[in-house]
């Protein structure tokens, strides 16, 4: 059985969870509370010091898109030709770019300083 290690939120592991759910693959969903991360990080034996990690038969695979691509290929979600597989990669990479851009915006100092900003009204 797979073991997915990530924080107790959707974030970078959600695409992995969605693939596992879609294909009805059982897995252990190990969720780390963010406030406990600093004290347990070094005890988890993480190769890159970060999550998500997917444990497969005692071995670990890291990086959310690497894990998603592995599962997609293993469970026949990558299309029926090399071109279709490349199109799947295109969408994954585009979504990854969007996610990374949103994180930059969401966690920017300028935005954090505007806690009461009303995004529906450009005047604030």
N, C-alpha and C positions, 0 to 999 in steps of 0.2 A: 504494500500500500504506500502511496505517496505521502510525504509530509511537507506541507507548505508552511514556511516560517515567514511571518510578516507582522507588522503592527496591527493593532485592533482598529483598523480602518480600511477603506477600500483602496485608495491610492494605486501604487504600482502593481499590486498583486491582484487587482480586480479582474484584469483580462485573463489571468491564469485561472482564477476561480470560475469565471464564465465558461472557459473552454472545458474545464473539468465538469461543471454542471451540465453543459450542453451534451456532453458525451456520457453523462451519468457515471463518471469515474469516481469511486470512493477515495477519499483522502483525509488525512488528519490535518485540520486547520489550526495550526499553532499560532495564536495571536499574542503579541507582546504589547503590554501597556506602555505607552510612550514615556511615562514618567519613570518606568523601571529600566528603560533602555541603557542609560549610562552605567548602571551597576551590573547588568547581565551581559552586555555586549561582548566583552572579552571571554566570557565563559562558554559562549556558543560555538566556538571553533569555526568562525566564518572566514573563509579564504580572503575575501576582500573587505571584511569588516562591515558589511552592509547586507540588508535584506531587500527584496525577497530572495529566499533560497528554496529550492525544491529538492527534497531528499528522495532518491530513487535507489532502492536496494542498498542502502548504506552509503551511497555516494551523493554528493551535492552538486547541483547546477545552480548558477547564479545569473543575475541580470534578468529583469522582467521580460524583455522582448526575446532574449535567448530562450528562456523557459517557454514562453508562448509559442515561439516558432517550433521548438522541439515537440511540444504537445500537439500542435496543429499538424505537423508532419506525421507524427506517430499515429494520430487518429484520423488521418485522411481529410484534413480540412484545408489543404493547400492547393486545391485545383487538380485538374487531370492532365495538365501539360506544364512544361517549363515556363511558358508565357503566363499561364494562369497563376502559377506559384509566384512568379515575379510580381504580378499585379497584387497578389495578397501581401507580399512584402512592401509594395508601394503604399498600400493603405495602412499597414502597421506603422511604417516609418512616418507617414503623414500625421497619423494620430499621435504618435510619440512626439513629433515636433510641436503639435498643438498643445499637448499636455505640458511639455517643458516650457513653452511660452506662457501658458496660463500660470504655471508655478512661479515664474519670474514676476509676473504681474501680481499674483496673490500674496507673495511674500516680500514684495518690495518695501523699502523703508517709507517711500512716499505714501503708499496705500495704508501701511500700518499707522501712519500719522493721521490718516483721515478716517478714523473709526466710525464717525457719524455721517460719512459721505453717502448721499442717496444716489445710487447708480442709475436709477430710473429718470433722474432729473439732472442733466449735465451741469446745471448751475450749483448743484450740491444741495 
